[in-house]
Amino acid sequence: MASEKEKMQAGEWYTCHDPELFALQDAARAACHAHNTGVPVERGPIGAALAGLFAEMGEGCMIEAPFHCAYGVHIHLGARVYMNAGCTILDTAEVRIGDDTMLGPGVQIYCPTHHKDRAKRVAGLERARPVTIGREVWIAGGAILLPGVTVGDGAIVGAGSVVTRDVAPDTMVLGNPARVRAG
């Protein structure tokens, strides 16, 4: 029988009320706390705490404090990714952010979806959907990316937008829900 972590990573329904997942969350919480409180770092501007937590991190990344993530181990950053203050990534699935991408303050990236059945939701059942952000993307402040979306290379997501579906490369989307805008 698969563990809750294995079910989560496979995109199946799993319960988030699980000791193994709690331990991973505790490690992420400790790393974020170290980063956010300015514990001295040994390498690079991202800080050793987050660099050791993420699955992958390209050269020259910068993550402003405060920062929060659910697990960290599912986050893949390309080179020169910049995240402004207050970004949150709920990485129950893979989150991939391409080279030279910028996230404004307060950007939120969500991978978990909760069960629609009340009893199952209360029991902690959820499913994880990956989020992929291409290269040279700008996601402006306060934007929210929902589970399963892909933002193509060179796209722009306007401030405060809620991205509910994929964004084509080199397009700009704005609003709630985010829609393609000219210009």
Helices and strands as residue ranges (DSSP letters): H 4-9, E 14-15, H 19-36, H 48-53, E 56-57, E 62-63, E 67-69, E 75-77, E 82-83, E 87-90, E 95-97, E 102-103, E 108-110, E 112-114, H 118-122, E 125-128, E 131-133, E 138-139, E 144-145, E 150-151, E 156-157, E 162-163, E 172-174, E 179-181
